[in-house]
Amino acid sequence: MFLAFDIGNTNIKTGLFHDDDLIEIKYFNELSELKNYVRQKEVEQAAISSVVPQQTEKVSKILSDTINVTPFLIDKSSKFNLKISYESFETLGIDRVCSAEGAFAIFKSSNDFENYNERTFILSIDFGTATTINIVQYPGEFIGGMIAPGIGLMFDSLKSNTAQLPEGNAEGYESLIGKDTVSSIASGVINSSIGLIERALNYLKSELKADDIKIFITGGNAERLLPFLKFKYQYERGLVLIGINQISKRNII
């Protein structure tokens, strides 16, 4: 078994793989729970994608001490399946690369791949602590994307930095035009996130002449936003984990 770790700002997500089959996803907030979980699984190899370095060290130690497995740490020196064309590569979040790698792997295994051409673009969208849009161009080139505050950060920012606004949440959304302050906040936050994606799609179509855009969505806030999306997409809860698995196959002998 192969165990993928996606260490994010909010929690630790794991994906247990048998070959390319993702058979189980788990979320952990406590390292003691993670340690007990690892003991129960027949893990032979592991890999970590992390945006929290101090957690990376702790998880690596758990794997080493508990099951005698040294995890592969995905970083900028790793071999990727995608060509990375990003001007500030040193600041590129590994989670973004893994998300894009996961989207590309799923697309390659689909029937649509036989029609892959210069006017096909692949987007991985992660609705997490931040909302990220990652763009893959033919024939498999990560060209960049967008980073914005996630909906939780936007709601929290309005609550913390304004004196009179009430607390908002996604459940307050009623329509594009809010009829009271709570629904107006919800509309502003939700439509800011959706509008960001729609603007990206319009740019790809008008400026880069895209005629086929494959969209893959993941992230902890995804299910709050999916009901409001009007474009075609594929929701993959384990998108980053799939990317970790694919990158590891290129690096682990």
Summary of the structure (lengths in Angstrom):
residues: 253
radius of gyration: 19.1
end to end distance: 14.7
largest distance: 58.9
contacts: 816
relative contact order: 0.17
helix: 43%
strand: 26%
